[in-house]
């Protein structure tokens, strides 16, 4: 079955710097890749997603890139702010699996003011 | 629009007791998911419903876990009897349909087993 690896597990940056989180997936049939932000005591919040027919997507300070050949995708956050501090999860799913999300292990991002 | 509602937010029980969680998805969402999130890990799918039918329950420990979505809207997840390793956050998510439709999560129920 699908396996998603996420790195790094923790990331500390200064306010204003950029942060990059990387994920790899194992099944080339995966075609949908969402990113979630989870704050303490809250459920995962969808922040951006990308489908396999697109190589890059951007929404204000957040961007995601997808390399289908290498089977990896990355989250880029620019001009980080303290409120970006949270745990970020990548996930992958396949249409023929009903949309079941396979999550990475999470990255704890800390933005220091 | 209102988000996914879950209750209770917290539950503490002793091992071998039973417990039930409730989920009300976003209005109009046909697909409902229950995920288990153990501390420090990503969520793992337990069961997926499309309307009131089960699409995927391959990861549900059926000897102790059960779930239903009788009218295709609200859903309940039950554990009986609970084991220590069931301590986790139980998250409900919903989407318009299956496949590559965005899933929206509730805040979960944090279950502690003593």
Contacts between the chains, C-beta under 8 A, distances in Angstrom:
chain1	res1	chain2	res2	distance
A	4	B	42	7.9
A	6	B	42	8.0
A	31	B	100	6.3
A	32	B	99	7.5
A	32	B	100	3.7
A	34	B	102	6.6
A	34	B	103	7.4
A	36	B	105	7.6
A	41	B	107	7.2
A	42	B	107	5.4
A	43	B	4	7.5
A	43	B	91	5.6
A	43	B	93	8.0
A	43	B	105	3.7
A	43	B	106	5.2
A	43	B	107	4.5
A	43	B	108	5.2
A	44	B	43	6.8
A	44	B	91	7.3
A	44	B	105	4.8
A	45	B	105	7.3
A	46	B	102	5.5
A	46	B	103	7.2
A	46	B	104	6.5
A	46	B	105	8.0
A	49	B	102	6.1
A	51	B	100	5.9
A	89	B	42	5.2
A	89	B	43	7.7
A	91	B	42	7.4
A	93	B	99	8.0
A	93	B	100	6.8
A	95	B	99	4.5
A	95	B	100	6.0
A	97	B	56	7.6
A	98	B	48	5.9
A	98	B	50	7.6
A	98	B	55	4.7
A	98	B	56	5.5
A	98	B	98	4.6
A	98	B	99	7.1
A	99	B	31	6.9
A	99	B	48	7.5
A	99	B	95	6.7
A	99	B	97	7.9
A	99	B	98	4.3
A	99	B	99	4.9
A	99	B	100	6.7
A	99	B	101	6.3
A	99	B	103	7.3
A	100	B	33	7.9
A	100	B	45	5.0
A	100	B	48	6.3
A	100	B	56	5.8
A	101	B	33	8.0
A	101	B	43	7.4
A	101	B	45	6.8
A	101	B	103	6.4
A	103	B	42	2.9
A	103	B	43	5.4
A	103	B	44	7.3
A	104	B	42	5.7
A	105	B	41	6.4
A	105	B	42	5.8
A	106	B	40	7.5
A	106	B	41	7.2
A	106	B	42	5.6
